[in-house]
Amino acid sequence: MAAPAPRTVCVYVGLDLVGDGLMKLPFLRALRAAWPAARVTWLAGKGPSVFAHALAPLAHGLIDEVIEDAGIGSRWSELLGRPLAGRRFDLVIDTQRRVLTTLILKRLDHDVFVSGAAGFLLSDNRPRARYAKPKAMVRQMLDLIEVAAGEPPRPDAPLRLEASCTDAVARLLPDGPVYVGLAPGAGGRHKCWPLDRFVELARRIAAGGRVPVFILGPGEAEWIEPCRAAPGARLVLQDAAAQGIAVTPMLTIALARRLAVAIANDSGAGHMLAAGDAKLVSLFGPTAPEKFAPVTRRLTVLRAQDFGSGGMEAIPVEAVERATNEILRPQSLDASKL
């Protein structure tokens, strides 16, 4: 007989910055898909959580309560007390692997405790088969849900985007054309495919009757004019700002839902597009896709190393164009997303 579904779930993290939060969205979606009726408490024991601030709208419906800067999980003296005294949870999921922190968290009043620390030695539930820890943080987190739920995770619970975002996107990218997203930025320029390759790809997209849509962040102002030179290109975030529309991560995620496919580097923009369920061509060079690749419904990874070098310039335009066109083939398109 299956165990009853937990009514209260506590998830422990150290802290969440914007990049962390974007990478953890598939975990949040899988958590809600696994236990749709549970009250979820997000416990940030050692710092702030972006889910209480910038990404709070995305967490709506996925997280019921965020506790920040809880001061839990660092000191040996905590083993003498009970964290969050007076609170009890049906399920506690520990997403970190420091043994001291895990021992402290086991002092939480709970029914079931799940943690990957020390090879799941301190966990009430453990993997059914011999376990190999994935390199990707989000995959490790998804495995915790599988261990707790007893079935594979489904990171498909819907993100609730504000109506203002979806309405704005409908004005920025009206129905009709097939839009292809291009996100040329990244946190470090060494992770960026050369801009002239993105511009050339945009020209080829336009020649094929589709509309290239550049997604440029605030630190990429010098790229605006080169991108505008591509025939028919839209600079959607700059267009939004010109119309007085607030440019936020939620807007980019909403934009993703209007794209037939997107091309991005290993970047925050790539994870935002993935959060919007965009079909994605993800470009990697100096970083490892097995660790940092986004989670989305269709992902094609192109690695510079497969073209003879670790530098992003090794990836040819033709390879990215082929991968893009493969997704754009009529049988690959989901017309409801266009």
C-alpha positions as semicolon CSV with decimal commas, in nm:
position;residue;x (nm);y (nm);z (nm)
1;M;0,000;0,000;0,000
2;A;0,138;0,340;-0,102
3;A;0,224;0,587;0,171
4;P;-0,020;0,877;0,203
5;A;0,077;1,194;0,020
6;P;0,240;1,451;0,247
7;R;0,022;1,743;0,345
8;T;0,318;1,959;0,452
9;V;0,658;1,966;0,283
10;C;0,966;2,159;0,394
11;V;1,249;2,207;0,143
12;Y;1,582;2,324;0,282
13;V;1,828;2,529;0,074
14;G;2,123;2,739;0,183
15;L;2,014;3,045;-0,014
16;D;1,887;3,138;-0,360
17;L;2,021;3,411;-0,584
18;V;1,858;3,484;-0,920
19;G;2,071;3,233;-1,112
20;D;2,012;2,965;-0,848
21;G;1,638;3,028;-0,853
22;L;1,612;2,997;-1,231
23;M;1,801;2,667;-1,224
24;K;1,578;2,536;-0,943
25;L;1,248;2,608;-1,121
26;P;1,224;2,255;-1,270
27;F;1,259;2,116;-0,917
28;L;0,981;2,342;-0,792
29;R;0,755;2,239;-1,078
30;A;0,825;1,871;-1,017
31;L;0,763;1,918;-0,646
32;R;0,420;2,064;-0,710
33;A;0,340;1,800;-0,974
34;A;0,427;1,525;-0,724
35;W;0,216;1,668;-0,438
36;P;-0,036;1,916;-0,580
37;A;-0,226;1,958;-0,252
38;A;0,070;1,989;-0,015
39;R;0,164;2,309;0,166
40;V;0,525;2,377;0,065
41;T;0,762;2,570;0,292
42;W;1,087;2,686;0,131
43;L;1,348;2,718;0,407
44;A;1,657;2,924;0,320
45;G;1,877;2,853;0,619
46;K;2,187;3,060;0,542
47;G;2,077;3,361;0,340
48;P;1,806;3,522;0,130
49;S;1,581;3,356;-0,125
50;V;1,497;3,515;-0,456
51;F;1,161;3,335;-0,435
52;A;1,061;3,589;-0,172
53;H;1,161;3,879;-0,398
54;A;1,240;3,900;-0,769
55;L;1,109;3,553;-0,858
56;A;0,817;3,553;-0,614
57;P;0,559;3,574;-0,898
58;L;0,704;3,257;-1,052
59;A;0,684;3,074;-0,721
60;H;0,314;3,156;-0,683
61;G;0,127;2,827;-0,672
62;L;0,451;2,632;-0,629
63;I;0,566;2,760;-0,288
64;D;0,325;2,850;-0,011
65;E;0,574;2,997;0,235
66;V;0,932;3,124;0,215
67;I;1,148;3,153;0,527
68;E;1,469;3,346;0,464
69;D;1,790;3,390;0,663
70;A;1,667;3,131;0,912
71;G;2,008;3,083;1,072
72;I;1,972;2,707;1,046
73;G;2,238;2,459;0,940
74;S;2,579;2,603;1,037
75;R;2,663;2,549;1,405
76;W;2,726;2,234;1,610
77;S;2,528;2,389;1,897
78;E;2,213;2,360;1,686
79;L;2,219;1,985;1,749
80;L;2,108;2,058;2,105
81;G;1,780;2,220;1,998
82;R;1,504;2,187;1,743
83;P;1,496;2,411;1,435
84;L;1,162;2,584;1,381
85;A;1,042;2,465;1,721
86;G;0,667;2,411;1,721
87;R;0,652;2,330;1,347
88;R;0,603;1,977;1,215
89;F;0,629;1,857;0,856
90;D;0,514;1,536;0,692
91;L;0,816;1,550;0,460
92;V;1,150;1,731;0,484
93;I;1,372;1,745;0,174
94;D;1,733;1,849;0,233
95;T;1,881;1,972;-0,096
96;Q;2,238;2,020;0,030
97;R;2,502;1,760;0,122
98;R;2,701;1,893;0,419
99;V;2,665;1,630;0,690
100;L;2,653;1,874;0,983
101;T;2,369;2,065;0,819
102;T;2,186;1,741;0,749
103;L;2,220;1,628;1,111
104;I;2,078;1,963;1,222
105;L;1,788;1,935;0,980
106;K;1,703;1,588;1,109
107;R;1,620;1,767;1,433
108;L;1,321;1,924;1,255
109;D;0,998;1,764;1,374
110;H;0,904;1,541;1,079
111;D;0,762;1,211;0,958
112;V;0,989;1,145;0,657
113;F;1,334;1,294;0,596
114;V;1,506;1,275;0,254
115;S;1,866;1,383;0,197
116;G;2,145;1,284;-0,039
117;A;2,416;1,366;0,215
118;A;2,667;1,088;0,280
119;G;2,520;0,881;-0,002
120;F;2,166;0,893;0,146
121;L;2,299;0,737;0,468
122;L;2,096;0,980;0,682
123;S;1,783;0,962;0,467
124;D;1,467;0,773;0,561
125;N;1,408;0,691;0,193
126;R;1,687;0,585;-0,039
127;P;1,729;0,514;-0,412
128;R;1,602;0,172;-0,512
129;A;1,910;0,085;-0,717
130;R;2,280;0,164;-0,694
131;Y;2,298;0,542;-0,717
132;A;2,534;0,757;-0,922
133;K;2,508;1,124;-0,833
134;P;2,440;1,336;-1,143
135;K;2,672;1,627;-1,210
136;A;2,387;1,874;-1,260
137;M;2,251;2,034;-0,944
138;V;1,895;2,033;-1,072
139;R;1,916;1,662;-1,159
140;Q;2,038;1,590;-0,808
141;M;1,740;1,782;-0,672
142;L;1,495;1,602;-0,900
143;D;1,635;1,272;-0,775
144;L;1,535;1,372;-0,422
145;I;1,174;1,401;-0,536
146;E;1,193;1,058;-0,698
147;V;1,332;0,909;-0,376
148;A;1,059;1,076;-0,171
149;A;0,770;1,002;-0,409
150;G;0,877;0,661;-0,536
151;E;0,824;0,758;-0,900
152;P;1,008;0,964;-1,162
153;P;0,969;1,340;-1,123
154;R;0,765;1,543;-1,371
155;P;0,890;1,902;-1,392
156;D;0,572;2,008;-1,570
157;A;0,355;2,186;-1,313
158;P;0,251;2,512;-1,481
159;L;0,420;2,839;-1,399
160;R;0,166;3,108;-1,326
161;L;0,266;3,421;-1,512
162;E;0,101;3,751;-1,438
163;A;-0,163;3,856;-1,690
164;S;0,028;4,180;-1,746
165;C;0,323;3,977;-1,880
166;T;0,120;3,757;-2,112
167;D;-0,079;4,055;-2,239
168;A;0,241;4,249;-2,305
169;V;0,392;3,958;-2,496
170;A;0,082;3,929;-2,712
171;R;0,136;4,293;-2,815
172;L;0,510;4,256;-2,865
173;L;0,487;3,933;-3,068
174;P;0,143;3,919;-3,229
175;D;-0,007;3,597;-3,362
176;G;0,087;3,494;-3,714
177;P;0,463;3,480;-3,770
178;V;0,691;3,198;-3,660
179;Y;0,928;3,354;-3,408
180;V;1,281;3,227;-3,342
181;G;1,455;3,352;-3,027
182;L;1,822;3,446;-3,018
183;A;1,987;3,512;-2,679
184;P;2,352;3,600;-2,751
185;G;2,453;3,700;-2,397
186;A;2,592;3,517;-2,095
187;G;2,739;3,596;-1,756
188;G;3,091;3,584;-1,905
189;R;3,182;3,670;-2,262
190;H;3,396;3,355;-2,281
191;K;3,065;3,162;-2,277
192;C;2,923;3,361;-2,570
193;W;2,906;3,234;-2,926
194;P;3,041;3,524;-3,138
195;L;2,780;3,792;-3,198
196;D;2,842;3,800;-3,573
197;R;2,741;3,431;-3,584
198;F;2,411;3,513;-3,413
199;V;2,353;3,797;-3,661
200;E;2,432;3,570;-3,957
201;L;2,195;3,307;-3,817
202;A;1,927;3,576;-3,785
203;R;1,971;3,662;-4,153
204;R;1,924;3,297;-4,248
205;I;1,618;3,268;-4,026
206;A;1,464;3,573;-4,192
207;A;1,549;3,435;-4,539
208;G;1,351;3,124;-4,443
209;G;1,037;3,331;-4,376
210;R;1,063;3,335;-3,996
211;V;1,113;3,628;-3,761
212;P;1,437;3,648;-3,559
213;V;1,377;3,780;-3,207
214;F;1,684;3,900;-3,019
215;I;1,677;3,887;-2,639
216;L;1,938;4,133;-2,513
217;G;2,000;4,211;-2,148
218;P;2,086;4,548;-1,994
219;G;2,460;4,475;-2,011
220;E;2,451;4,418;-2,387
221;A;2,362;4,766;-2,513
222;E;2,658;4,771;-2,754
223;W;2,500;4,478;-2,940
224;I;2,175;4,658;-3,018
225;E;2,278;4,815;-3,348
226;P;2,451;4,503;-3,492
227;C;2,140;4,300;-3,410
228;R;1,905;4,557;-3,559
229;A;2,099;4,524;-3,884
230;A;1,963;4,173;-3,935
231;P;1,663;4,185;-4,174
232;G;1,330;4,182;-3,993
233;A;1,489;4,135;-3,651
234;R;1,292;4,223;-3,338
235;L;1,474;4,341;-3,026
236;V;1,188;4,247;-2,805
237;L;1,311;4,360;-2,464
238;Q;1,421;4,698;-2,602
239;D;1,081;4,729;-2,773
240;A;0,915;4,649;-2,440
241;A;1,113;4,917;-2,256
242;A;1,028;5,172;-2,525
243;Q;0,658;5,096;-2,465
244;G;0,691;5,137;-2,090
245;I;0,664;4,764;-2,022
246;A;0,864;4,645;-1,721
247;V;1,149;4,418;-1,833
248;T;1,165;4,135;-1,579
249;P;1,257;3,764;-1,579
250;M;0,883;3,692;-1,589
251;L;0,852;3,882;-1,917
252;T;1,134;3,680;-2,075
253;I;0,973;3,356;-1,957
254;A;0,640;3,465;-2,105
255;L;0,818;3,552;-2,432
256;A;0,954;3,198;-2,447
257;R;0,602;3,067;-2,490
258;R;0,569;3,260;-2,819
259;L;0,886;3,115;-2,972
260;A;0,893;2,815;-3,202
261;V;1,255;2,759;-3,096
262;A;1,529;2,957;-2,924
263;I;1,908;2,956;-2,940
264;A;2,104;3,052;-2,629
265;N;2,443;3,020;-2,466
266;D;2,496;2,872;-2,120
267;S;2,327;3,168;-1,952
268;G;2,050;3,296;-1,731
269;A;1,855;3,383;-2,045
270;G;1,878;3,019;-2,152
271;H;1,731;2,904;-1,820
272;M;1,452;3,164;-1,846
273;L;1,365;3,042;-2,195
274;A;1,367;2,684;-2,065
275;A;1,138;2,786;-1,779
276;G;0,895;2,911;-2,042
277;D;0,907;2,564;-2,202
278;A;1,080;2,686;-2,517
279;K;1,235;2,431;-2,747
280;L;1,600;2,517;-2,712
281;V;1,933;2,489;-2,894
282;S;2,189;2,536;-2,617
283;L;2,549;2,629;-2,702
284;F;2,835;2,522;-2,475
285;G;3,213;2,560;-2,478
286;P;3,410;2,628;-2,159
287;T;3,133;2,501;-1,932
288;A;2,993;2,149;-1,901
289;P;2,641;2,084;-2,035
290;E;2,602;1,777;-1,815
291;K;2,623;2,015;-1,519
292;F;2,462;2,335;-1,646
293;A;2,225;2,245;-1,931
294;P;1,871;2,377;-1,887
295;V;1,574;2,146;-1,838
296;T;1,306;2,194;-2,104
297;R;1,066;1,991;-2,316
298;R;1,309;1,967;-2,610
299;L;1,678;2,043;-2,583
300;T;1,957;2,017;-2,838
301;V;2,308;2,076;-2,701
302;L;2,595;2,176;-2,930
303;R;2,943;2,159;-2,773
304;A;3,240;2,348;-2,911
305;Q;3,458;2,045;-2,831
306;D;3,265;1,843;-3,089
307;F;3,394;2,087;-3,353
308;G;3,759;2,068;-3,257
309;S;3,809;2,330;-2,987
310;G;3,682;2,441;-2,647
311;G;3,630;2,798;-2,768
312;M;3,277;2,904;-2,862
313;E;3,399;3,027;-3,200
314;A;3,450;2,661;-3,300
315;I;3,074;2,609;-3,336
316;P;2,985;2,679;-3,701
317;V;2,674;2,870;-3,806
318;E;2,574;2,577;-4,026
319;A;2,555;2,340;-3,728
320;V;2,333;2,576;-3,531
321;E;2,118;2,637;-3,837
322;R;2,072;2,261;-3,890
323;A;1,974;2,208;-3,527
324;T;1,731;2,497;-3,544
325;N;1,572;2,378;-3,867
326;E;1,535;2,026;-3,730
327;I;1,319;2,163;-3,451
328;L;1,133;2,386;-3,697
329;R;1,037;2,095;-3,922
330;P;0,656;2,089;-3,950
331;Q;0,616;1,766;-3,751
332;S;0,827;1,917;-3,469
333;L;0,619;2,231;-3,428
334;D;0,350;2,261;-3,164
335;A;0,111;2,507;-3,325
336;S;-0,051;2,587;-2,992
337;K;0,275;2,750;-2,880
338;L;0,313;2,979;-3,180
